[in-house]
Amino acid sequence: MNRYVKSAICFTSLFVLCGTAHAQSEPKQKITEQKIGAPPEASNMKLVGYNDLQARSAYQPTIHHQGDRYIAYVGHHGGTDEIPDPVNPLTGKTEPNGTSIVDVTDPAHPKYLVHIPGQEGKYEGGGAQMVRVCDGKQLPKGDPNAVYMLRAVGSEGHEIWNTADPSHPVLVTRIGEGLKDTHKNFWECNTGVAYLVSGKPDWRTRRMTMIYDLSDPAHPVKIRDFGLPGQEPGATGEVPTEVHGPISAGPEGNRVYFGYGTDKGGFMQIVDRDKLLNGPKEPTPENLRYPEISRMSMSAFNGAHTTFPMLKMPIAEFAHDKNPTRDIVMIVDEEIVNECAEPRQMVWFVDVTIETTPMVISSYTAKESSGDFCQRGGRFGAHSSNESMAPVYYKKMAFISYFNAGVRALDIRDPYHPTEVGYFIPPITANTDKRCVKIDGKDRCKVAIQTNNLETDDRGFIYIVDRANTGMHILELTGDARKIVDLP
């Protein structure tokens, strides 16, 4: 049977079973290995819609309100050993994983529009993992009729596409071809400044940051290269750990928060944005240090995958204090190894109100014992958070992808005491790929959900995508969790 047909059958079964599953606040018993057709496990969250994303391993979803439509742009990892180039049912051709574009205007009935092939290669060695989107009318020099999609394409570089007609994307330009690697970019739509995580051949690290002015996407202008002293061309000695990705607070906040070193003695770096963009640009050790305000080192067990700023955050407990607000950064690190064979990767909340001395004030992890997650197969631990700053959730609720533990919803109104208020673990389908560990020199493999990255939109829907080829699930909050953010 064709695997897309099998997926459709599983999807039908999924919705039939979901009708009763959504009402359950807790699974009746621990499940150490999911079965095809089993209901999702959920509390205060329910399934609204689903798309199998052509059974491609998914990394970053970006949800863009585009005119009177909502469009999901999903970046993909490379293919698998068994299926390096999946078939695109829309064309009937095999295509290396790249970017999926899906109309989610009606979240209950998402419509797959087009797949843009990425770089040939498997797993982390191919695909087009990262995607950001800006309207041309918002960019200072963009075509007001255009919608621009910026994506990272493996080691080939970065590309900008015009997706004003999302069913017929048109390539605009390429940037930085011939790189060693790319990853988690950030793009300021109101200024056009883009922070492109890259691996330049002459730098001594797999990933640094190329900064560009993309206010006119058809004519990129290089601003500078940025990294850590010791990574620059010509340096000697030990090479500092690589960057994973930045998030900018824009010209208003005048800060960029960089995360370094997933799972390997990483840290968060706070950078003065104005000095970064307008200071001396030659990559000397002195010039690379110049915009840095501070850095917060993490344990050798951990690092910073996502550094999400929540500045001037009101703290109810401090309402009558001298300083009733705090500048908070939420750090999420990524679990790398299957079946808990490394230290747990978690979520940390950091008070950066006094920027020169950032301080961890709390942490969160999903409880392994609640689902015997170390036994289920694949990874168990944190990966990333939603990054939308739309008012519906910003500074109130955060969503954390947790691989085989699905997505976890956190009440973060008091970042000193974050509280889990909901979760959703999708069921596996016929497309869900196996995950293996070595036992006495032999592979032991299990099939498990691997919720990888996620995003939210300004309507309050949550979009989670799966690393193990299961697709995209569109969710909404229910019950007490929904009341927290005053959703109707």
C-alpha positions in Angstrom: 0.0 0.0 0.0 1.3 3.5 -0.8 2.6 5.2 2.3 0.5 8.3 1.6 -2.6 6.2 1.5 -1.7 4.6 4.7 -1.1 8.0 6.2 -4.6 9.1 5.2 -6.1 6.0 6.8 -4.2 6.7 10.0 -5.3 10.3 9.9 -9.0 9.3 9.6 -8.6 6.9 12.5 -6.9 9.7 14.4 -9.9 12.0 14.2 -12.4 9.2 14.9 -10.5 8.4 18.1 -9.8 12.0 19.1 -13.5 12.7 19.8 -13.3 11.0 23.1 -9.6 11.6 23.8 -9.9 15.3 24.0 -12.1 15.2 27.0 -9.6 13.2 29.0 -7.4 15.4 31.2 -4.8 12.6 31.9 -4.1 9.3 30.2 -5.5 6.4 32.2 -2.2 4.6 32.3 1.4 5.2 31.3 2.2 4.3 27.7 5.7 3.2 27.0 5.3 2.6 23.3 2.6 4.2 21.1 0.6 2.3 18.5 -0.8 3.4 15.2 -4.4 4.5 15.6 -4.0 5.1 19.4 -5.6 8.4 20.6 -3.4 11.3 21.4 -2.6 12.0 25.1 -3.8 15.4 26.1 -4.6 17.8 28.9 -6.1 21.3 28.3 -5.1 21.0 24.6 -6.9 19.5 21.7 -6.4 18.7 18.1 -7.9 21.0 15.5 -6.3 20.0 12.2 -3.5 17.9 10.7 -1.3 17.6 7.6 1.3 14.9 7.0 3.7 17.3 5.3 4.4 14.6 2.7 6.1 12.5 5.4 9.1 14.9 5.6 11.1 15.5 8.8 10.2 18.9 9.9 12.1 21.6 11.8 10.8 25.2 11.9 7.2 26.3 11.2 6.5 30.0 10.7 2.9 31.1 10.5 2.2 34.3 8.5 -1.0 36.3 8.4 -1.0 37.0 4.7 -3.8 39.3 3.5 -7.0 37.4 4.5 -5.1 34.1 4.7 -2.9 32.3 7.2 0.0 30.5 5.6 2.3 28.0 7.4 5.9 27.9 6.0 7.7 24.7 7.3 11.4 24.1 7.0 12.6 20.5 6.8 15.6 18.4 7.7 17.1 16.2 5.0 15.7 12.8 4.1 16.3 9.4 5.7 18.5 6.4 4.7 15.3 4.6 3.7 13.7 7.5 1.8 16.4 10.2 1.0 14.0 12.0 -1.4 10.3 11.5 -0.7 7.7 11.7 -3.4 5.8 15.0 -3.8 2.2 13.8 -4.5 1.5 17.2 -6.1 4.1 16.5 -8.9 4.6 12.8 -8.7 8.4 13.4 -8.5 10.9 12.6 -5.8 12.3 15.8 -4.2 14.9 16.4 -1.5 13.3 17.9 1.6 13.0 21.6 1.5 10.1 23.9 2.4 6.5 23.1 2.7 3.9 25.8 2.2 0.4 25.1 3.7 -2.7 27.2 3.8 -4.0 27.1 7.4 -6.7 29.8 7.1 -9.1 27.1 8.1 -7.0 25.2 10.7 -9.4 22.3 10.7 -8.7 21.7 7.0 -5.1 22.7 6.2 -4.3 22.7 2.5 -0.9 21.7 1.3 0.1 24.2 -1.5 3.6 23.5 -2.7 6.9 22.0 -1.8 10.1 23.8 -2.6 13.0 21.3 -2.8 16.1 22.0 -0.6 19.6 20.7 -0.5 20.2 17.0 -1.3 21.3 15.1 1.8 20.1 13.2 4.7 19.1 14.3 8.2 21.2 17.3 9.3 23.2 17.1 6.0 20.4 18.3 3.7 17.0 20.1 3.6 16.2 23.7 4.3 15.6 23.8 8.0 15.0 27.5 8.9 12.3 29.8 7.5 11.3 33.4 8.3 8.7 35.6 6.5 8.3 39.4 6.0 5.7 41.4 4.1 7.2 43.7 1.4 5.1 46.6 2.6 6.7 46.3 6.1 10.3 46.2 4.9 11.7 49.7 4.4 12.6 49.1 0.7 10.6 46.0 -0.2 8.1 45.6 -3.0 4.8 46.4 -1.3 3.1 43.7 -3.3 5.5 41.0 -2.3 5.8 38.6 0.6 9.3 37.5 1.2 10.4 34.1 2.6 13.9 33.8 3.8 15.2 30.2 4.2 18.5 28.5 5.1 19.5 25.8 2.7 21.9 23.3 4.3 25.4 24.2 3.4 24.4 25.8 0.1 23.6 29.2 1.6 20.4 31.3 2.1 17.6 32.1 -0.3 14.8 34.7 -0.5 11.6 33.8 -2.3 8.6 35.9 -3.2 5.5 34.0 -1.9 2.9 36.7 -2.6 1.2 33.8 -4.4 2.1 31.0 -2.0 1.1 28.4 -4.5 3.7 29.7 -7.0 6.8 30.9 -5.1 9.5 32.8 -7.1 13.2 32.8 -6.2 14.4 36.4 -5.6 18.1 36.0 -4.7 20.7 33.8 -3.0 23.1 34.8 -0.2 26.4 33.3 1.0 26.6 30.3 -1.3 29.3 27.7 -0.5 28.9 27.7 3.3 29.8 24.9 5.7 26.4 25.0 7.4 23.3 27.1 8.1 20.7 27.1 10.8 18.4 29.2 13.0 18.2 32.7 11.4 16.3 35.8 12.6 14.9 38.6 10.5 13.6 42.0 11.7 10.8 42.8 9.4 10.5 46.5 10.4 14.2 47.2 9.6 15.2 44.4 7.3 18.2 43.4 9.4 18.8 39.7 9.1 21.0 37.6 11.4 22.0 34.6 9.2 23.5 31.7 11.1 26.2 30.3 8.7 29.4 28.4 8.4 31.8 30.6 6.4 34.7 28.5 5.0 37.4 30.9 6.4 36.0 30.9 9.9 37.1 28.3 12.5 33.7 27.2 13.6 30.8 25.4 12.0 28.4 28.2 12.8 28.8 32.0 13.1 26.5 34.9 12.1 26.5 36.8 8.9 24.5 40.0 9.3 22.8 41.5 6.3 20.5 44.5 5.4 17.6 42.8 3.6 15.4 45.9 3.7 15.4 45.4 -0.1 15.5 41.6 -0.4 16.3 41.8 -4.1 19.6 43.6 -3.3 21.1 42.2 -0.1 23.8 44.4 1.6 26.4 42.9 3.9 26.7 44.6 7.3 29.3 42.4 9.0 30.3 38.9 10.2 30.0 38.2 13.9 31.1 35.5 16.2 33.3 34.9 19.3 36.9 35.8 19.6 38.9 32.8 18.6 36.5 31.8 15.8 37.6 34.5 13.4 39.8 33.8 10.4 43.5 33.6 11.3 42.9 33.0 15.0 44.8 30.3 16.9 44.2 28.2 20.0 41.0 26.7 21.3 37.9 27.4 19.2 34.9 28.6 21.3 31.6 26.8 21.0 29.4 27.6 18.0 26.3 29.8 17.8 22.9 28.2 17.5 20.7 31.2 16.9 19.9 34.8 17.8 16.7 36.7 18.6 16.6 40.4 18.3 14.6 42.9 20.4 14.8 45.3 17.5 15.9 48.9 17.5 13.4 49.6 20.4 15.0 47.1 22.7 18.5 47.7 21.2 19.5 44.1 22.2 20.2 40.8 20.4 20.2 37.6 22.5 22.5 34.9 21.1 22.4 31.3 22.2 25.6 29.2 21.9 26.6 25.6 22.4 23.6 23.2 22.4 24.4 20.5 25.0 28.1 21.5 25.3 28.9 24.2 27.9 27.0 26.9 26.1 25.9 30.3 27.2 23.6 33.2 26.5 25.2 36.3 25.1 23.6 39.8 25.4 24.7 42.2 22.6 24.2 45.9 22.1 22.4 46.0 18.7 23.5 49.5 17.8 27.2 48.7 18.5 26.8 45.4 16.6 25.4 47.0 13.5 27.3 50.3 13.5 30.5 49.6 15.4 33.8 48.5 13.8 33.2 45.6 11.5 36.6 43.9 10.9 36.5 40.6 12.7 39.3 41.2 15.1 39.1 40.0 18.7 38.6 43.5 19.9 35.8 44.3 17.5 34.0 41.1 18.2 34.1 41.9 21.9 33.0 45.5 21.4 29.1 45.0 21.2 29.0 42.4 24.0 27.3 43.5 27.2 27.5 40.2 29.0 27.3 36.5 28.7 25.9 33.9 31.1 27.7 30.6 31.1 25.8 27.4 31.5 26.7 24.0 32.8 29.0 21.8 30.8 25.8 19.6 30.4 23.8 22.3 28.8 23.7 25.2 26.3 21.2 27.6 24.7 19.1 26.6 21.7 16.5 29.3 21.9 16.9 32.7 23.8 13.5 34.3 23.9 13.3 37.8 25.4 10.4 39.1 27.4 11.3 42.6 28.4 9.6 44.8 30.9 7.5 41.9 32.1 5.0 42.8 34.8 5.3 40.6 37.9 2.1 40.6 40.0 4.0 39.6 43.1 6.2 42.7 42.8 3.3 45.1 42.1 4.0 47.1 45.2 7.8 46.9 45.0 10.2 49.5 43.7 10.8 47.5 40.5 7.5 45.9 39.5 8.7 44.7 36.1 11.6 42.5 35.1 13.5 41.8 31.9 13.3 38.1 31.4 14.9 35.7 28.8 13.6 32.2 28.5 16.4 29.8 27.5 15.5 26.4 26.0 18.2 23.8 25.2 17.9 20.8 22.9 18.0 17.2 23.8 20.3 15.4 21.3 20.6 11.7 22.3 17.9 9.1 22.3 16.4 7.3 25.3 17.8 9.7 28.0 21.5 8.8 27.4 22.6 12.3 28.2 21.8 14.9 30.9 18.3 16.3 30.7 17.8 19.4 28.5 15.4 21.9 30.0 14.0 25.4 30.1 15.5 28.1 32.2 14.1 31.6 33.0 16.8 34.3 33.4 16.4 37.7 35.0 18.5 40.1 32.8 17.2 43.3 34.4 20.7 44.0 35.5 22.3 43.0 32.2 25.9 42.6 33.4 24.9 39.9 35.9 22.1 37.7 34.4 20.7 35.3 36.9 18.7 32.1 36.5 15.5 32.4 38.6 13.7 29.2 37.8 13.6 26.2 35.5 11.1 23.7 34.1 11.2 20.1 32.8 8.4 17.8 31.9 8.3 14.9 34.4 9.7 11.7 32.9 7.7 9.6 35.3 4.4 10.9 34.0 4.8 8.9 30.8 7.9 6.6 31.2 9.3 8.8 28.5 12.9 7.4 28.7 11.4 4.0 27.7 9.3 5.2 24.7 12.1 5.6 22.2 13.7 8.6 20.6 14.6 11.8 22.4 13.0 13.0 25.7 13.8 16.5 26.7 13.3 20.1 25.6 14.0 21.5 22.2 12.5 24.9 21.5 9.7 27.4 22.3 7.3 29.3 20.2 8.8 32.7 19.2 5.8 34.7 18.2 5.4 37.9 20.2 1.8 38.4 19.3 -0.2 39.6 22.3 -2.3 36.5 22.6 0.4 34.6 24.4 3.4 36.9 24.8 4.5 37.1 28.5 1.6 34.9 29.5 2.0 31.5 28.0 4.9 29.6 26.5 4.8 26.4 24.5 7.8 24.0 24.7 8.5 21.1 22.3 9.5 18.0 24.2 10.2 15.4 21.5 8.4 12.2 22.6 6.5 14.1 25.3 4.9 16.3 22.7 4.3 19.9 23.4 4.0 21.4 27.0 2.0 24.5 27.8 3.5 26.7 30.5 1.9 29.5 32.5 4.7 32.0 32.7 3.0 35.1 34.1 5.2 34.5 37.1 8.5 33.5 35.6 9.8 32.8 39.0 7.3 29.9 39.2 6.5 28.6 35.7 3.7 26.0 35.8 2.7 23.4 33.3 -1.0 23.8 32.5 -1.4 21.5 29.5 0.2 19.1 27.0 -0.5 17.2 23.8 1.3 14.1 22.6 0.3 13.2 19.0 -0.2 9.5 18.1 2.2 7.9 15.7 1.2 7.1 12.1 2.4 4.8 9.4 4.9 7.5 8.4 6.5 7.9 11.8 10.2 7.0 11.6 12.1 4.8 14.0 14.7 5.9 16.4 17.5 3.6 17.4 20.1 3.1 20.2 23.1 0.7 20.3 22.7 -2.2 22.7 25.6 -4.6 22.8 26.7 -3.4 19.4 23.3 -3.9 17.8 20.5 -1.4 17.0 17.4 -1.4 19.1 14.8 0.7 17.4 11.5 2.1 18.6 8.9 4.3 16.8 8.1 7.4 18.7 6.7 10.9 18.3 9.5 13.5 18.1 7.8 16.9 18.4 10.6 19.1 17.1 9.7 22.8 16.8 6.5 24.8 17.1 4.9 28.2 16.6 1.7 30.1 17.4 -0.4 32.5 15.5 -2.2 35.7 16.5 -5.5 33.7 16.6 -4.2 31.5 19.4 -3.6 28.3 17.4 -0.5 26.2 18.2 1.4 24.5 15.4 3.7 21.6 16.2 5.8 19.6 13.7 7.5 16.3 14.0 11.2 15.4 13.4 10.2 11.7 12.8 8.1 12.4 9.7 4.7 12.4 11.4 3.6 15.8 10.0 2.1 19.0 11.5 -0.6 19.1 14.2 -2.7 22.3 14.8 -3.9 22.6 18.3 -5.8 24.9 20.6 -6.0 25.3 24.3 -9.0 24.1 26.3 -10.3 24.3 29.9 -8.4 26.2 32.5 -5.4 26.8 30.3 -7.6 28.7 27.8 -8.9 30.9 30.6 -5.4 32.1 31.5 -5.1 34.0 28.2 -8.8 35.0 28.0 -9.5 33.2 24.7 -13.2 32.9 23.9 
